[in-house]
């Protein structure tokens, strides 16, 4: 099925290049960042300019990728993933629900997404007052 990508990154849309195998820890951070804000979608295998770069072989197995995300988040983040192939290039759309409780990485990091003054999104660390 051909892919219809959002045109740019936003508060709820993130593109991540996977040509060289996007690091799992950074992927988990980006996903918790979305979950702790408004939810959204992370497009793995898509370059920052919106062009298709493709999935690295380590991220081709959706079942394994879904399990990795659940195992590396506290509480477990439940995402849904769809793969799309266009002209032999495969990308993954990871749909992230907005969480009603804060989600942390397995390392205990809490992140949240915000828009910078130029309108581009970024993830920032949240400090919890315990």
HULINUR-V547882 format. One line per field, one symbol per residue. burial: # if it has 16 or more other C-alpha atoms within 10 Angstrom, else .. A space follows every 10 residues. Layout:
burial: ???
This chain:
burial: ........## #########. .#.....### ########## #######..# .#####..#. .#..##..## ####.####. #.#......# #########. .#####..## ####...... ###.......
